[in-house]
Structure formats: C-alpha cells, structure tokens
Amino acid sequence: MNPEDNFEFGPLPSDDFEVSQFLAGLLAGAAIGAGLALLFAPKPGEEARRDVASAYASVADCAAEAVDTVRDRVAASLVEVREKTAEVVEEARSTVEEWISKSKQTILETRERLDGAVDAGREAYESRRAELDAQLESSPED
C-alpha cells in the first residue's frame, strides 16, 4: 500500500478573507525567515544591512501586491453584490406591486358583490314588507 494514497488535501480557502489571512501568514513567515537567515549568515555588517533592506523591500512589494489583489477582489464582489441586491429589490418591488394590484381588484370585486347582495336584501325586505302591509290592510279587523 502506497502512503501517498491515504493523503488528502485540506479544504481550499473559500473566501477572500481566508485568502488574505493565508497571504498575510505567508508574507510574515517569509519576512521572519529572511531576517533570521540574514542575521545568522556570516557576512560583514554593511552587506548584511543591505541584504536585510533588500529582503524587506521584496516583502513590502509582495505585501503591496497581495493588498492590491484583495482590494480588487473585494471591489469586484461589492459591485456584484450591489447589482444582485438591486435585482432582488426590483423583483420584490414588482411582486409587491402585483400583489397590491390584485388585492385592490379583489376588494373592488368583493365590494361590488356585497353591494349587490345588500341591494338585493333591501329590495327583498321592501317587497316582503309591502306584501305584509297589503295583507294587514286587506285582513278583517277584529
């Protein structure tokens, strides 16, 4: 059995924050390693200072590049989030306006039916009252 068959890669960074943390750790490790290597290397002081300055400049350039990359990704994500948010808001607004329109129409239709029912009830009442009044007038009084 090959030991490499059991090796699994860990999860890849899933967002810009994890990537920036990884890059920050990588840069810090590189800077510390370069500094320690220069301090323990057998070189004269002036040459060691130049090497440290050069290593620092290299790490600073790399860090600036990483910051620019993260900034660009965040800016692109922000634009995408704004666009998607605007789409969702517009869709929600459209849906709510449609519901309001349908609700108004339903209320108007219900009111018309109710008005019709009230009118029919009033007519039935008046008709029945007229019938009863006629019966009372035509019935012999005791």
C-alpha positions, 0 to 999 in steps of 0.5 A: 500500500502506497502512503501517498494514497491515504493523503488528502488535501485540506479544504481550499480557502473559500473566501477572500478573507481566508485568502488574505489571512493565508497571504498575510501568514505567508508574507510574515513567515517569509519576512521572519525567515529572511531576517533570521537567515540574514542575521545568522549568515556570516557576512560583514555588517554593511552587506548584511544591512543591505541584504536585510533592506533588500529582503524587506523591500521584496516583502513590502512589494509582495505585501503591496501586491497581495493588498492590491489583489484583495482590494480588487477582489473585494471591489469586484464582489461589492459591485456584484453584490450591489447589482444582485441586491438591486435585482432582488429589490426590483423583483420584490418591488414588482411582486409587491406591486402585483400583489397590491394590484390584485388585492385592490381588484379583489376588494373592488370585486368583493365590494361590488358583490356585497353591494349587490347582495345588500341591494338585493336584501333591501329590495327583498325586505321592501317587497316582503314588507309591502306584501305584509302591509297589503295583507294587514290592510286587506285582513278583517279587523277584529 
